Amino acid sequence: MKVGIIGCGGMGTTHYLSLKALSGKMDLEVVAIADCREEFLKKAAAYFPNARTYSYGMDMIEKEELDIVHICLPSYLHASHVVAAMEKKMNVFVEKPMCLTEKDTELILETEKRTGVKAMVGQVVRSFDIRMHCICSSLHRHLTGNMLFRES
């Protein structure tokens, strides 16, 4: 499996270290890495010396043929990169939130149906701690807006 990573900062580091560990146990290879910050790109590239490097994720999407791309960018950049990757027939693993607007949600779901590739959101809650309790309490007491749920 040919894998690409876009964004090598905080969560991107978690992704590429996990992929490095998995690469010794599974048939996967990180073949492309992108980050606009040279210091983060160099640090990630040290783990994957044969991977091609890009300063911009969109350049990587345009030039590579990947089985899957991990998108670990700031949230406002998720939707455009997810759709661009799916249009190139790349499956996507994207950090939460997948996107910020209902319009982008609809675009991603439509792109998924049209292209036949999949997008998965990294939604990890390892423990139900006080923060989750506060979120749930706020929702139940109507202190926040309505939650929006979509199915693909």
C-alpha positions in Angstrom: 0.0 0.0 0.0 1.4 3.4 -1.0 0.8 6.0 1.7 1.2 9.8 1.7 1.2 12.2 4.7 0.1 15.8 4.4 1.0 17.8 7.5 3.9 16.7 9.7 3.3 18.8 12.8 1.5 17.7 16.0 -1.0 15.1 14.8 1.0 14.5 11.7 3.9 13.3 13.8 1.6 10.8 15.6 0.5 9.6 12.2 3.9 9.1 10.7 5.3 7.4 13.8 2.4 5.0 13.7 2.9 4.4 10.0 6.6 3.8 10.6 5.8 1.2 13.2 3.1 -0.5 11.0 5.4 -0.6 8.0 7.5 -3.3 9.6 4.4 -5.4 10.2 2.2 -4.7 7.1 2.6 -4.2 3.4 2.7 -0.4 3.5 5.2 2.2 2.5 5.2 5.9 3.1 6.2 7.2 -0.3 5.4 10.9 -0.1 5.4 13.5 2.6 4.2 17.2 2.5 4.6 20.1 4.9 5.1 23.8 4.2 7.4 24.1 7.2 10.8 22.8 6.2 11.9 21.8 9.7 8.8 19.5 10.1 9.3 18.1 6.7 12.9 17.2 7.3 12.2 15.6 10.6 9.5 13.4 9.0 11.6 12.6 6.0 14.4 11.2 8.3 12.0 8.4 9.1 11.3 7.7 5.4 14.5 8.4 3.5 13.0 7.1 0.2 9.9 9.2 0.3 9.4 12.1 -2.0 8.9 15.4 -0.2 6.7 18.3 -1.1 6.3 21.8 0.4 2.5 21.8 -0.4 0.0 19.0 0.0 -1.9 19.9 -3.1 1.4 19.4 -5.1 1.7 16.0 -3.6 -1.9 15.1 -4.4 -1.5 16.3 -8.0 1.8 14.4 -8.7 1.4 11.1 -6.7 -0.6 8.0 -7.2 -1.3 6.8 -3.7 -3.6 4.2 -2.2 -4.3 6.4 0.8 -3.3 9.8 2.1 -3.3 11.0 5.7 -4.4 14.6 6.0 -3.2 16.2 9.2 -3.6 19.9 8.4 -5.4 22.8 10.2 -9.1 22.1 10.1 -9.9 24.9 7.6 -7.8 23.1 5.0 -9.3 19.7 5.4 -12.2 19.8 2.9 -10.2 21.1 -0.1 -7.5 18.5 0.4 -10.0 15.6 1.1 -11.9 16.4 -2.1 -8.7 16.8 -4.2 -7.4 13.5 -3.0 -10.6 11.7 -3.6 -10.8 13.1 -7.1 -7.4 11.5 -7.8 -8.9 8.1 -6.5 -7.0 8.3 -3.2 -8.6 7.0 -0.1 -8.4 9.5 2.8 -7.7 9.4 6.5 -8.3 12.9 7.8 -8.0 14.3 11.3 -11.1 15.6 13.0 -13.1 17.5 12.1 -13.4 16.4 8.5 -14.7 19.8 7.6 -16.2 22.9 9.0 -19.4 23.5 7.1 -22.5 21.6 6.0 -21.7 22.5 2.4 -18.3 20.9 2.7 -19.8 17.8 4.3 -22.2 17.4 1.4 -19.4 17.9 -1.1 -17.3 15.3 0.5 -20.1 12.8 0.7 -21.0 13.4 -3.0 -17.4 13.0 -4.0 -17.2 9.8 -2.1 -20.2 8.4 -3.9 -19.1 9.6 -7.3 -15.5 8.4 -7.0 -16.0 5.2 -5.1 -13.1 5.9 -2.7 -13.5 6.3 1.0 -12.8 9.0 3.5 -12.4 8.2 7.2 -12.2 10.6 10.1 -9.7 10.0 12.9 -12.2 10.3 15.8 -10.5 9.1 18.9 -11.9 9.5 22.4 -9.8 7.2 24.6 -11.5 7.9 27.8 -14.8 9.5 29.0 -13.2 12.1 31.1 -14.5 15.4 32.6 -14.2 17.2 29.3 -16.6 14.8 27.6 -19.0 15.0 30.6 -19.0 18.8 30.2 -19.7 18.6 26.4 -22.6 16.1 26.9 -24.0 18.1 29.8 -23.9 21.3 27.6 -25.8 19.5 24.8 -28.4 18.1 27.1 -29.0 21.5 28.8 -29.2 23.2 25.4 -26.3 25.5 26.1 -24.9 24.9 22.6 -26.3 24.9 19.2 -27.7 21.8 17.5 -25.5 18.9 16.6 -25.3 18.0 13.0 -25.0 14.3 12.0 -24.5 13.0 8.5 -24.4 9.4 7.2 -22.6 8.4 4.1 
